[in-house]
């Protein structure tokens, strides 16, 4: 397993090694010891899974505030996504900047998103299934979101606003400028 820094070093690409033969392949998708050596020592306590039927489904940008802020380890089980993490740490030099990574079931690569970031994705294929580990339980009181297509963030989404399938909650989320200090 390889762990690689992104443009924002707190966000990391996790690349599990695949061992293949004529039957297919085998991969260790989670190794606490390897991740800890790379600086990811989070105790993941909940697994989540989503299924999106249409291509162009946008989920996010979601986060939870303290004391229930979540780090996430995201992977795709079927299909493909553009996975995005936006830095919301007020004192960070990369505040308001984002990392966007293509994740797909075929490659098996994962993305680690630490607490202090908003997270979201857009499906690049129909019938996409995403699984992710979190290190804090879901907390409705701390659940927040950020507008997925805020021009101040400048994410190059693979869909326009009119093409995207987006929940009402995500469509009306606050802009970064209106969010205030959350981390």
Buried (B, 14 or more C-beta within 10 A) or exposed (E): BEBEEBEBEBBBBBBBEEEEEEEEEEEEEBEEEBBEEBBBEBEBEEEEEBEBEEBBBBBBBBBBBEEBBBBBBBBBEBBBBBBBBBBBBEEBEBBBBBBBBBBBBEBBBBBBBBBBBBBBBBBBBEEBBBBBBBBBEEEEEBBBBBBBBBEEBEBEBBBEEEBBBBBEEBEEBEEBEEBEEBB
